[in-house]
């Protein structure tokens, strides 16, 4: 019963954080950016100021779908961010450029996360089925559940490695936004607030993954008694 209460709490927290994040980005999307720079302009300037070349900028559909792909060295910004001239767009664009800066400087946590991507991508396709099969056959083949736990632990590890990567990218973004004069009095704290709530989503995801991992471990340990 306790584990279901914990899962329920994480689901509620995840929903609350998601709502707060959406609310703040909607609010800060109405706050015009001085100089009229769009998210694309901000990204191009940050890359240029950091001496980074060869990174492509693109626009993708969806809301808050912005991401940096280190394999193709591409920054993909949602259309609202790409064309938006507001504090929210500037914060997100700068954050994604923060990942490009990490890549260029061989930031250790990003390098570690990138090395885990292939393994996590493969395991994520099968892990839930293996865990389910492992639970159903736990009395006759407990090793299958143990294998599933090992695979799921990769996802949990990936979630926790993602935390310093995202937090550092936001720190780089905020420092540059301030130093470059993109944000100033009355706008910088708004950009900081938006990225803080974005970081909370990764914290909740990591803790939720850990709770789930512990749940499966408890099932496995219980079967050994």
Secondary structure, DSSP 8 states (H G I E B T S, - for coil): -HHHHHHHHHHHHHHHHHHHHHHHHHHHTTSB-TT---HHHHHHHHHHHTT--S-EEEEESSSS--EEETTTTEEEEEHHHHH--BHHHHHHHHHHHHHHHHHHTT-HHHHHHHHHHHHHHHHHHHHHHHHHHHHHTTTT-HHHHHHHHHHHHHHHHHHHHHHHHHHHHHHHHHHHHHHTTSS-TTTHHHHHHHHHHHHHHHHHHHHHHHHHHHHHHHHHHHHT-
